[in-house]
Amino acid sequence: MNGDTVRLLLQGLGNVTWQSLTMVAIGLLLVWLAIAKEYEPLLLLPIGAGGVLANLPLSPLVTEHGALTTLYRMGVENELFPLLIFVGIGAMTDFGPLLENPKMVLLGAAGQFGIFLTLMLALVLGFTQNQAASIGIIGAIDGPTSIYVSNKLAPELLAPITVAAYSYMSLVPIIMPPIMRLLTTKAERQIRMPYSSRPISQRTRILFPIIVTVVVGTLVPFATPLIGMLMLGNLMRESKVVERLTGAASNELANVVTLFLGLAIGSTMVGERFLRPETLFILVLGLIAFVLDTAAGVLFGKLLNVLSGGRFNPLIGAAGISAFPMAARVVQKEASRESFDNFVLMHAMGANAAGQVASVVAGGVLLALMGTA
């Protein structure tokens, strides 16, 4: 081993800090959760890998012209990656259950209630308005929207907000059920809601993304990029004339962009910038927002149950968040847990699809309130 090699080795070891070691451990934890527990592996694995690579001593990947730095500038700073992911989400989403039962839009709206309560709580704790809005949007459990809003309003908090959003998304099956059981009775969870599917014409399915884009884009212009890309993907799906584009958007494009996005976000988890007291506050506030959104959806479901004379299962309200389709599956699991042949999945899918749209609108409302273009 020559002198230059020894000098480089010592220089590398000299740049090892407790922060970098901690972040390497956190990155490896995310990788473990992705592999061993299968918690949102498509994102947690690349995010964890990016965090490890960014915190290795003197890592050239996060220098001024490093590969991970370039990915971040190319796809996160200009919001390209979140928008492309929304094209893929739209191409994979079936809005049929929502079109068959339009009243589920109300549950999608109720599922965003915690965003604004958490915003006010964050303001009390000393965060700026822009930072509080970015933290509140975590409650929607919509990763691309969280990235888009926080990058516009509080880019300095992008890393912890994104990690919180995707971590809680992966924990939907763990966090939601206790809240749902706490706020409902056994009798309410056993309510059966027969699903009578009525045919939705292709014309209606094609008009839906067009009308939603025009209406939301007109009323909430700040949501136009997100809702426009989401509905573009859905229009491709429902038109039946661009199956190659639909397949590419929902598979190759979504997979490649997800990989790049995860690595880029992970690269921002540099110990000296990430391990600060405000990061812990963000994680806690994000969890509070998630809990409040779930609770608000369930409570609104209970209201619908009262108004319907006891014929509406309140569990469906929990699917009003944006974690599509995981939230709907959790609702079905809870309903069948009380009564194994109680099938409410399609109702929950309608509420979940409404939550997907509502979270985008909520993001646009926050941007409008903060006056950010």
N, C-alpha and C positions, 0 to 999 in steps of 0.2 A: 504494500500500500504506500504510494508516494505521498509527498508532502501536500500536494494540491488536493488529493482525495481526502486526506485527514482534515485539512482546513475546511473543506466543504461539509464534511460530516459534522465537525464541531460547530460550524455556522448553522447548520440545520438544527442540531440539538439545542443550540442557544436560542432558537426562536420558538421552542416548545414552551407554551404557557399553560396554566391551569385551565384557562378559557378554551384554548384549542383542544386540549385533552378531553374536557367536558363535552364539547361539541362533537368530537369524534365518537364519544360514547353515545351521545344522543342520536347521531346519524346511524350508528350500528343498531341502536334500539329500534329505530324506524324500519331498518332493513329486516330485523328479526320479526317485528310485528307483521310486516308485509309477507314474509315467507312462512313463518311458523303459525301465525294466527289468521293470515289472509285478510288483514284489515286494509282495504283499499290498496291492494298491492301495486296496481298500475301506476299509482302516484307516490305512495309512501316509499317504495323501493328506490326510484330515481331521486326523490327528494333526499332520502337518507344517504344515498351514494354521493350526491352533490355536496351534502354537508360534510361528509368525510373528506372528500377530495379538496374542498375549500379550506379545510383546517389543518391539512398536512403542512409541515414547516416549509416555508418558501415555495409553496405550490405555484407553478407557472400558469396553472389553469385560471387563476383569478387575478392575474396581473392586468395591466392596462389593456393589453392586446391578447389576453389569454382566451382559450376556447369557451370557457364557461361565462366569462365576462361578455364575450361577443354574443353568446346565446341570449344573455339577459338583455343586452341593448337591442338586439335584433327582434326579440319577440315579446318581452315583458314591458320594457320602457315605453314602447309605442302601442301596447295592448294587442299586438297581432295574435299572439298565441291564444289568449282567452277567446277572442272573436272566432278564430278558426275552430276551437273546440266547440263553440256554440253551434257552428254549422254541423259538426258531427252529431251533437246532441239532438238537434232538430231532425236530422236524417234518421235517427234511431227512435224518436218519440212518436207514439201513436196517441193522438188527441181524441180518438174516437170515444173513449169513456167519458171525457169531458163534454163532447158535443152531444152525447146521448143524455147527459144529466147536467145541464148548464148551471144549476144552482150550486154546484161544487165550487164555482168561482168564489163564492162567499167564504168557503173554508180556506181557499188559497190566500185570500186577503187577510183572514184572521190569523193565519200562520206566519204573518210578518209583524205582528203586533210587538213582539219582544225586541225587535230591532230598534224601535224608537224609545222604548223604555230604557234599554241599555245605553242608548246614546245619551239620555239625560243623566243616567248614573255615572257614565264616564266623564261627563262635564263636571259633576260634583267632585269627582276624584282628581280633577285638575288637568285633564286632557283638553287640548284645543277642540274647537268645533269640528274641524276637518278630521282630526284623529278620532274623536268620539263617533263620528258618522262611520268611519272606516271600521272601527271596532264593532259597532252595532250590526253591520251587515253580515258579520260572522254567523249570526243567528239564523240566517236563511239557509245555512248549510249548502251553499252554492259556491264552490271553489272559484270558477271563472268570474262570477259577479264580484266576489270578494277581492280578487286580484285587480279587476278593472276599476272598482271604486277606490280601493286603497291606493292604487298607483296614481290615480288622479288627485286624491285628496291628501294622502299622507304616505308618500313613497318611502319615507324613513321607517315606517312600521310594516312594510310589505312582507318581510320574512316571517315575523311572528304571527301576523294575521293570516297569512296563507297556510302556515303550518297548523294553526289552530283550526281553520276552516276544514282542511282536508283530514286532520286527525279526528275531529268530531264527526265528520261525514263517515269515517270508517267505524266509529263507535255508535252509530245510530241504533244497531240492534241491542246495545247494552244500556244506553242512556234513556231511550224513549220508553221502554216497557214499564219501569217503576213509576214514571210520571203518569202514564196512562192508567195504571192500576190504582194509583193513589186518588185520582180525580173521578173515577167511575165506580159504580157498584157492580157486583157480579151480575145482577139482573140486566143492567144496561149493556154489559159486555156480551150478553147472550142474545141480545136483540137480533132477530133475523131480518134481512132486507133482501127479498127476492129480486134478482136482477133480470129484467126483461129487456133484452137488447133490441133496440129498434134500428133498422138499417139507416146508415148515414151515406148519402149519395157521394160519389166522387166529386161532383160539382161543389157540394158543401165543404168537403175536405180540402179542396183546392182554394176555395174562397176564404176559408178560415185564416190561414197564415197571411193572406193578402190584407184582409180586413183588420186583423190584429196589428199588423205592421203599420198600416195607415193611421188607425185610431190611436195606438200608443205613441207612435212617432209624432203625431200632431199634438196630443195632450201632454206628453212627457218627452220632449225632444232629446233630452239627455240620455234617454234609454234607447234611442234609435239604433246605435251600433249593435248593442246586445240583442234587442228584440229582432232587429233586421236580420242578423246572422242566424239566430235560432229559427226564425220562420222561413228563411231561405232554405235551410236544410230540410225543414218539414215540407216545403213546397216541392222540392225535388223528389222527396219520398212519395208524396201523394199524387204527383203529376203522372207517374208511371212511364215517363218518356225519357228519363235520363238515369236509368238504372245503374249504368256504369259510374256516373258521378255520385249517385246516392251510396253505392257500395264503397267507393273510394273515400267519401266523406266520413262514413260511419266506421270504416275499418282502417285503411292505410293512413289517411290524413289524421284521423283522431289518434291513432296509436303513435305515429311519429311526433305529432305536436305534444301529446301527453308526455312522452319521453323527454323532449327538449324542455318543456315547461318545468317538469320535475327537477331536472338537472339545474336549470337556471335559478329556480327558487331555492334549491338546496345550496347553491353557491353563495347566496346572500346570508347564510347562517354562519357567518364568521364570528367566532367566539367573542371578540372584543366589542362587537356591535350588537350581538344577539343577547348575551348574558347580562341583562340589566334589569333592575326592579320592575320597570314598566312592562317587560315581557311577561312576567308572572301576572301582572294586573290584566294584561290583554288576554291571556289564556283563561283566567277566571271570569272576566267579563264576557268573553266569547261563550263560555259554558253557560253563564247566566242567560245570555241572549237565546241560546239554543233551548234551554229549559222553558223560558218564558214563551217562546214561539210555539213549542209543543203544547204547553199548558193552555195557551190562548186558543189553539185549534180545538183541543178537547172540550174546553168550556163552551166554545161556540157550538160544537157538536151537541153538547147537552142542551143548549138553548133550542137548537133545531129539533131535538128529541121532544122537548116540551111542546113546541109549536106544532109538531106532527102528531101529537097525541100518543107519544111513546113508541113510535115506529121507526125512529132514526137511531142507529148505533153511534154513540158519541166517539167511539174509538176512531172512526173515520176522520174526525177532525185533526188527529195527530198527523195525518198524511198531507196536511196543508203546507208543510215546509217544502223545500226544493230538492231534497235528497231523492231524486228520481232514479229508479223505482224502489229503492231500498225501504223508504218510509212506508210505502204501500204494502210491501211484503211483511214488514214488522206488524202492521195493523192486522193483516190477515192471520199472522201467526198468533197474535194475542186473542183474536176472536175465536180461532179454532182451539186454542188452549182451554177456553171455557166450555166450548161445545164443538167437538171435532169436525162436525159436518156443517158448521156455520160458514158460508162463503160470502165474504164481503170484499174480496180483492178488487173486483171491477169498480165498485163504488170508490174504494180507496185510490185506485189508479186515476180516477177522474179528479179527485181532490189533489192528488200528487202532481198531475199535469197542470192543474190550476196554480199550484204552488210554484212550479217552475216559471210560469209566466209572471206571477205576482212578485217573485224575488227580483226579476229583472226590472219590473216597474218600480219596486221599492228602491233599487239601486239608482234608477234614474231620478226618482224623487229626491233622494239624498243629494245627488249631484246638483240638482236644481236649487235645493234649499241652501247649499253651500256656495252657489253661484259659480261653479266650475264648469268650463266648457270642455 
